[in-house]
Amino acid sequence: MKPAWDKLMKEFEGHPTILIGDSDCTAGGKELCGEVGVKGYPTIKFGDPSALEDYKGGRDFDALKKFADGLKPSCSPANIDLCDDEKKAEIKKFQDMAPADLDAQIAEKEKLQAEAEETFKSEVEKLQATYKKLQEAKDAAVEDVKNSGLGLMKAVKAAAASPKKSEL
């Protein structure tokens, strides 16, 4: 993916509203990656720098380019003129909140996200354990069938179906 990403960065270099960049999350960019929620590599994020979203599309140049071509400034406190009345009202409500209240609401939402992530991980672990048990049970059943004479039965059937050899 790196060659496609490097090509995309060159393609959008100097663009007035789109920045395509990268950060090495194993070195100098480690702190930034932690702040924006990078958990695996490579991760592609897009959107308002203060509220980046995960990109889930293709990783080849054509898919990346098509996505980037569709990017444009979006509704945010920095681009309030791009918001509809409902979003403007929501932004105003948050702007009018006391900083401590806003922090508390952000913390609550982040807690809900973390709980959802934890539930997902826990349920995946349960699924993996169930899968392992089912795989082991299937393997044991198949082995039991083989040991019960299946191979010998097939050999007898094949021998009966082939023409008898006469002695010379």
C-alpha positions as a Markdown table, in Angstrom:
| # | Residue | x | y | z |
|---|---|---|---|---|
| 1 | Met | 0.0 | 0.0 | 0.0 |
| 2 | Lys | 2.9 | 2.4 | 0.7 |
| 3 | Pro | 3.7 | 3.0 | -3.0 |
| 4 | Ala | 0.0 | 3.8 | -3.7 |
| 5 | Trp | -0.1 | 6.1 | -0.7 |
| 6 | Asp | 3.1 | 7.9 | -1.7 |
| 7 | Lys | 1.7 | 8.4 | -5.2 |
| 8 | Leu | -1.5 | 9.8 | -3.7 |
| 9 | Met | 0.5 | 12.3 | -1.5 |
| 10 | Lys | 2.3 | 13.5 | -4.6 |
| 11 | Glu | -1.0 | 13.8 | -6.6 |
| 12 | Phe | -2.6 | 16.1 | -3.9 |
| 13 | Glu | 0.5 | 18.0 | -2.9 |
| 14 | Gly | -0.4 | 21.7 | -2.6 |
| 15 | His | -4.2 | 21.0 | -2.8 |
| 16 | Pro | -6.0 | 24.0 | -1.2 |
| 17 | Thr | -8.4 | 21.9 | 0.9 |
| 18 | Ile | -7.1 | 18.3 | 1.0 |
| 19 | Leu | -4.0 | 17.2 | 2.9 |
| 20 | Ile | -2.7 | 13.6 | 2.3 |
| 21 | Gly | 0.0 | 12.8 | 4.7 |
| 22 | Asp | 1.5 | 10.0 | 6.8 |
| 23 | Ser | 2.9 | 9.4 | 10.2 |
| 24 | Asp | 5.3 | 6.7 | 11.4 |
| 25 | Cys | 3.4 | 5.4 | 14.5 |
| 26 | Thr | 6.4 | 3.3 | 15.6 |
| 27 | Ala | 8.7 | 6.3 | 15.9 |
| 28 | Gly | 8.2 | 10.1 | 16.0 |
| 29 | Gly | 4.5 | 9.9 | 15.3 |
| 30 | Lys | 3.7 | 7.6 | 18.1 |
| 31 | Glu | 2.0 | 10.3 | 20.3 |
| 32 | Leu | -0.1 | 11.6 | 17.4 |
| 33 | Cys | -1.2 | 8.1 | 16.5 |
| 34 | Gly | -2.3 | 7.5 | 20.1 |
| 35 | Glu | -4.2 | 10.8 | 20.1 |
| 36 | Val | -6.2 | 10.0 | 16.9 |
| 37 | Gly | -6.9 | 6.3 | 17.8 |
| 38 | Val | -4.6 | 4.4 | 15.6 |
| 39 | Lys | -4.6 | 0.8 | 16.8 |
| 40 | Gly | -3.2 | -1.1 | 13.8 |
| 41 | Tyr | -1.0 | -0.5 | 10.8 |
| 42 | Pro | -1.6 | 0.8 | 8.2 |
| 43 | Thr | -4.6 | 2.9 | 9.3 |
| 44 | Ile | -6.1 | 5.6 | 7.2 |
| 45 | Lys | -8.0 | 8.4 | 8.8 |
| 46 | Phe | -10.0 | 11.3 | 7.2 |
| 47 | Gly | -12.1 | 14.3 | 8.1 |
| 48 | Asp | -11.9 | 17.1 | 10.6 |
| 49 | Pro | -8.4 | 16.9 | 12.3 |
| 50 | Ser | -10.1 | 17.1 | 15.7 |
| 51 | Ala | -12.6 | 14.3 | 14.9 |
| 52 | Leu | -10.9 | 11.9 | 12.4 |
| 53 | Glu | -12.9 | 8.9 | 11.0 |
| 54 | Asp | -11.6 | 5.5 | 9.9 |
| 55 | Tyr | -11.3 | 4.9 | 6.2 |
| 56 | Lys | -12.7 | 1.5 | 5.2 |
| 57 | Gly | -12.3 | 1.5 | 1.4 |
| 58 | Gly | -9.8 | -0.1 | -1.0 |
| 59 | Arg | -6.1 | 0.2 | -0.5 |
| 60 | Asp | -4.9 | 0.5 | -4.1 |
| 61 | Phe | -4.2 | 3.8 | -5.8 |
| 62 | Asp | -7.4 | 4.0 | -7.8 |
| 63 | Ala | -9.6 | 3.4 | -4.8 |
| 64 | Leu | -7.7 | 5.9 | -2.7 |
| 65 | Lys | -7.7 | 8.5 | -5.4 |
| 66 | Lys | -11.4 | 8.1 | -6.1 |
| 67 | Phe | -12.1 | 8.5 | -2.3 |
| 68 | Ala | -9.8 | 11.5 | -2.1 |
| 69 | Asp | -11.3 | 13.2 | -5.1 |
| 70 | Gly | -14.7 | 13.1 | -3.2 |
| 71 | Leu | -13.3 | 14.8 | -0.1 |
| 72 | Lys | -14.3 | 18.4 | 0.5 |
| 73 | Pro | -14.5 | 20.6 | 3.6 |
| 74 | Ser | -17.4 | 19.5 | 5.8 |
| 75 | Cys | -19.5 | 21.0 | 8.5 |
| 76 | Ser | -17.6 | 21.7 | 11.6 |
| 77 | Pro | -17.0 | 24.6 | 14.0 |
| 78 | Ala | -14.2 | 25.7 | 11.6 |
| 79 | Asn | -16.6 | 25.5 | 8.6 |
| 80 | Ile | -19.9 | 26.6 | 10.1 |
| 81 | Asp | -21.1 | 28.0 | 6.8 |
| 82 | Leu | -21.2 | 24.4 | 5.4 |
| 83 | Cys | -23.6 | 23.3 | 8.1 |
| 84 | Asp | -27.4 | 23.0 | 7.9 |
| 85 | Asp | -29.5 | 24.7 | 10.6 |
| 86 | Glu | -29.7 | 21.5 | 12.7 |
| 87 | Lys | -25.9 | 21.0 | 12.9 |
| 88 | Lys | -25.4 | 24.8 | 13.5 |
| 89 | Ala | -27.7 | 24.5 | 16.5 |
| 90 | Glu | -25.9 | 21.4 | 17.8 |
| 91 | Ile | -22.5 | 23.2 | 17.4 |
| 92 | Lys | -23.9 | 26.3 | 19.2 |
| 93 | Lys | -25.2 | 24.1 | 22.0 |
| 94 | Phe | -21.8 | 22.6 | 22.5 |
| 95 | Gln | -20.0 | 25.9 | 22.2 |
| 96 | Asp | -22.3 | 27.4 | 24.9 |
| 97 | Met | -21.6 | 24.6 | 27.4 |
| 98 | Ala | -19.1 | 25.2 | 30.2 |
| 99 | Pro | -15.8 | 23.5 | 29.4 |
| 100 | Ala | -16.2 | 21.1 | 32.3 |
| 101 | Asp | -19.6 | 20.0 | 31.1 |
| 102 | Leu | -18.4 | 19.5 | 27.6 |
| 103 | Asp | -15.4 | 17.5 | 28.9 |
| 104 | Ala | -17.9 | 15.3 | 30.9 |
| 105 | Gln | -20.1 | 14.7 | 27.9 |
| 106 | Ile | -17.0 | 13.8 | 25.8 |
| 107 | Ala | -15.8 | 11.4 | 28.5 |
| 108 | Glu | -19.2 | 9.8 | 28.7 |
| 109 | Lys | -19.3 | 9.3 | 24.9 |
| 110 | Glu | -15.8 | 7.9 | 24.9 |
| 111 | Lys | -16.7 | 5.6 | 27.7 |
| 112 | Leu | -19.6 | 4.2 | 25.6 |
| 113 | Gln | -17.3 | 3.7 | 22.7 |
| 114 | Ala | -14.8 | 1.9 | 24.9 |
| 115 | Glu | -17.6 | -0.3 | 26.3 |
| 116 | Ala | -18.7 | -1.2 | 22.8 |
| 117 | Glu | -15.2 | -2.1 | 21.8 |
| 118 | Glu | -14.8 | -4.2 | 24.9 |
| 119 | Thr | -18.0 | -6.0 | 24.3 |
| 120 | Phe | -17.0 | -6.7 | 20.8 |
| 121 | Lys | -13.6 | -8.1 | 21.9 |
| 122 | Ser | -15.2 | -10.2 | 24.5 |
| 123 | Glu | -17.8 | -11.7 | 22.2 |
| 124 | Val | -15.1 | -12.4 | 19.5 |
| 125 | Glu | -13.1 | -14.3 | 22.1 |
| 126 | Lys | -16.2 | -16.4 | 23.0 |
| 127 | Leu | -16.8 | -17.0 | 19.3 |
| 128 | Gln | -13.2 | -18.1 | 18.8 |
| 129 | Ala | -13.4 | -20.5 | 21.8 |
| 130 | Thr | -16.7 | -21.9 | 20.4 |
| 131 | Tyr | -15.1 | -22.3 | 17.0 |
| 132 | Lys | -12.1 | -24.1 | 18.5 |
| 133 | Lys | -14.4 | -26.6 | 20.4 |
| 134 | Leu | -16.4 | -27.2 | 17.3 |
| 135 | Gln | -13.3 | -27.8 | 15.2 |
| 136 | Glu | -11.9 | -30.2 | 17.8 |
| 137 | Ala | -15.3 | -32.1 | 18.0 |
| 138 | Lys | -15.5 | -32.3 | 14.2 |
| 139 | Asp | -11.9 | -33.6 | 13.9 |
| 140 | Ala | -12.6 | -36.2 | 16.6 |
| 141 | Ala | -15.8 | -37.3 | 14.9 |
| 142 | Val | -14.0 | -37.6 | 11.5 |
| 143 | Glu | -11.2 | -39.6 | 13.1 |
| 144 | Asp | -13.7 | -41.9 | 14.8 |
| 145 | Val | -15.4 | -42.5 | 11.4 |
| 146 | Lys | -12.1 | -43.3 | 9.8 |
| 147 | Asn | -11.1 | -45.6 | 12.6 |
| 148 | Ser | -14.5 | -47.5 | 12.4 |
| 149 | Gly | -13.5 | -49.0 | 9.1 |
| 150 | Leu | -14.5 | -46.4 | 6.5 |
| 151 | Gly | -11.2 | -46.8 | 4.6 |
| 152 | Leu | -11.4 | -50.6 | 4.6 |
| 153 | Met | -15.0 | -50.4 | 3.4 |
| 154 | Lys | -14.0 | -48.2 | 0.5 |
| 155 | Ala | -11.1 | -50.5 | -0.4 |
| 156 | Val | -13.5 | -53.6 | -0.5 |
| 157 | Lys | -16.0 | -51.7 | -2.6 |
| 158 | Ala | -13.2 | -50.6 | -5.1 |
| 159 | Ala | -11.9 | -54.2 | -5.2 |
| 160 | Ala | -15.3 | -55.6 | -5.9 |
| 161 | Ala | -15.9 | -53.1 | -8.8 |
| 162 | Ser | -12.6 | -53.8 | -10.5 |
| 163 | Pro | -12.3 | -56.8 | -12.9 |
| 164 | Lys | -10.8 | -60.0 | -11.4 |
| 165 | Lys | -7.2 | -60.7 | -12.4 |
| 166 | Ser | -6.6 | -64.1 | -13.8 |
| 167 | Glu | -3.5 | -66.0 | -13.0 |
| 168 | Leu | -1.1 | -66.7 | -15.8 |
